[in-house]
């Protein structure tokens, strides 16, 4: 009998399998890659809404990256996990040498690979098509940190919902949340331009601080959706709290079958 693969090799193999499955789901690719790109190009080229920025792309590029993270980490991962749970796929994987923790890590790694492609595509589109360039205060580490925090937070939310809802319900809830975050997440409209009660709620949700972190990371501090200025610590703390709560609840309540 051969020796079992190392943990790193098992996770890498599962992550590669997850990526191959992602490529086969055309509807997921449309939601995660095409829609954020369309949002970026459409709202940057046509003055449908006022972004409060001299160049709309300065506001919309970070928002589009946030939207891509939400689409991949919450919508795609959540719906896929819910249907895998419904069809008994997770139950069968539970009988394999791969542990549950390794499966989760592999799925999140696959999400991060997809997001890397999304960010590269969105930034490339902004540079080539819309003439965008990073602001003077741009910070690569802060941008990467924002992407990682956003991924953990929305993946936690996706897994939490996928573990407690039926697959059909999860499909409806995930798409509803996607539209809600698009409207209230500081993605195409500044949160401070919303009616006061709605803006207060939006500021407390995870999409707005994610958008703000990405704007500071890209050097667009003058058009943040909230009042973070050049100090992103409040947005990072709020997003980290959301991530810790979401992941903790997902781990405590998730049902694999």
Steps between C-alpha positions, in 0.01 A plus 500: 500500500640839402553771761235778513588828334629784713254763618638762261481263204144395587386862527672590172335207320156591634549868415594402143185289477291791627650728234419251224141487624483880504599510133210267418240727663434763237231677703741540792770644275249749363404618850854512635695640205271652236258693725767692700677589176175622344425708810845659479486585129132598484489731800842648419401578142140614547405762758209304643589573863716760668802342670639818652832447321665705226552176310224243567748215456683609818187420699370211292815287465530422874123452515513255210777303671286488816206380290718227347606383847137486614396313186775239539522459878134534597288421195703242308656320798179510703273369224748232393547380858125493563435285193796273577351452846154433354629247245708312758834604351628632832390182676703292255801730535471451876581132445823584317840557666449873448397667826225759520750773584709405195190509279412850621857621447503350148173674411621835631828459308298439182299815578822702543634379164178608328516834678859554386378460141209736569723771650749471212218525243332795670823694551611423145165614361516819706853579374454409134137600438436774755845657540522434874822522702557443874484801733812633672413331829437155353614208714538148363511332846185685606324398179600134549397517866160639402448221247594235759279651771211532256543142382501362854196706596282421201615138476403466867158646425459273199594186696280607793194534278583189298520297821156595630287560189364266236673532163203664328462751783872569498483577128233766556660648814848522347374684192289732715804582716707558185252761378474653847876540534516642147254770603619565856869405493646824366566323170324727249353762736671666795345381824489855634269597210234254617217607736629527858335186648603290200855641508535408869403142423731488196798626702450212746492231229825338376486614137554871572817456713635259239446759226667764718804282570544430129469872417770590750716216366461631144567859603141621456465636856316812386200303377455244778142391558528585869704742703819294527726771355855370481461282813351162404523352851130543586392330177752218557381444857133492398572257218713280729218486756255395230746235381563359849128479578409348162774236507431416865128454442563301182731261687250462785183446296605341170328172418681285244199290400 
